[in-house]
């Protein structure tokens, strides 16, 4: 779904996805990426359900966490999660199309703060996630456009 990697943010996401195993395993697809922002989607499958036959909270967290990771690394400065929290507001069910939209709230030299809103296909808010990022050494892509990060 992501357009050809023309912007720096899109090149960063493409490089990160080349090594990311969890995001594609769960069927997540990047819809858009920009400086300090990212939007990804996922359809809830049977194997993502908990004992109440709703989407497992860990899967919702992973969806939001992936959007957060792409958004906080979008400037090509290696960032890792320093902490995160999530509030579950409504259940997601099999077949629901979930969209996680990450937005930068604050970005400093070493620390960042990002909010991710997870909505369903009816535009209902399913979960709210807040992530804190911390800068580590390195860049995600080098000047030649190839991957260079090792965290």
Secondary structure, DSSP 8 states (H G I E B T S, - for coil): ----S-SHHHHHHHHHHHH-SHHHHTT-EEEEEETTEEEEEEE--GGGB-TTSSB-HHHHHHHHHHHHHHHHTTTSS-EEEEEEEEEE-S---TT-EEEEEEEEEEE-SSEEEEEEEEE-TTS-EEEEEEEEEEE-SS-SB-TTS-B----
